Amino acid sequence: MARLTDIGWEEFHALPLEAKRPYLARAEGDGMPYHTLFAQQFDRPVLERLCALSNRIRFINKSREGALYLKSLLAHKRAMLYFSQPSSRTFLSHLAACQILGLTTGSVRDAATSSEFKGESHEDSIRTFSSYFDMIIMRSPEQGLAEKMSWELSNSSRPIPILNAGSGKDQHPTQALLDIYTLVRSFEEKGGIDGRTVTFCGDLKRGRTVRSLSYLLTNFRDVKQVFVAPKELQVPDDVIATLEAKGVRHEISDDLRAATKMSDAVYMTRIQDEWDDSKGESAKIDTSRFKFGAEELALLGPDSIIMHPLPRRDEIATCCDHDPRAMYWRQMRNGMWIRTALIAGTFGLEKSIMECGY
Ligand code: NCD
């Protein structure tokens, strides 16, 4: 069993992401993650177990007795939500997930209100949190911070799990999990995800949800991925290299309408201009052809779906919102359930929940 205590930081950090997976898994060897940092930690069996656990939890939670049972499971644990980057859905759905399982929570949402403002290092802040809490759910603009903190904590006298709720421009594993859960549910009675075509559109260069979901989709058979964006915002080379290495069919395009016609899911994203190097460079890019409106809706197949991690600006016209194929509202709710399942799995509760009498 690989453990983070058996490997130095430099050596661990240099490993390819897939090779890091065993170090981040629960020591009990049940395949569930202990630290959740990257999409590369999840294979198809674990994805299917998490979806099944989410379905089970949402069913149990329907009755008062079931909800009280779920709430008793982690009533003796506390979670820290450490979000030093803006968030609505990811913060609130993790908070709600904690509440469903009875975890008490604390939060820092602005580094200016913590001692980091007085010059404390991230490392010291996180060690402080670990003195009071049993899990850290964190979002940071800094790529790799959650990974470093996981190694630090696992090598400290009070190891606790870290859940990455969005890191820099690179990864957003729990968003990808809820996206997969949404695809699984949408195509449940229509043959599943295998063989589907998924189009990503918008800012594919800086959108971390795209990188994480693109990877998770490689766990399914014969899924084609289409990347539609202005050339300045096209998907980064590392995403394409992964698809090539895995023999995944993919296409680079600048034609949203053509892609919409052949897609089972169109995953829209906003322009991530908070990452602009020089002020206003995104505003100079012509994004007018990368928006989903009434005309695109008319081209979308009857069983196909529109997704968006949200927040949206104008990349999906509000006239699409009431169409039954618009899945972005359901994605939000699915996020709460799969995050509940992930936290339950992290604390070793999968078996008890799956086998309980509710
Ligand atoms: C995304 C993010 O933070 O990466 N939002 C989210 O978590 N739902 C997408 C975005 O901000 O555009």
Residues whose N, C-alpha, C, O or C-beta is under 5 A from the ligand:
A	BS01	NCD	R89 T90 G166 H172 R208 T209 R270 P309 L310 P311
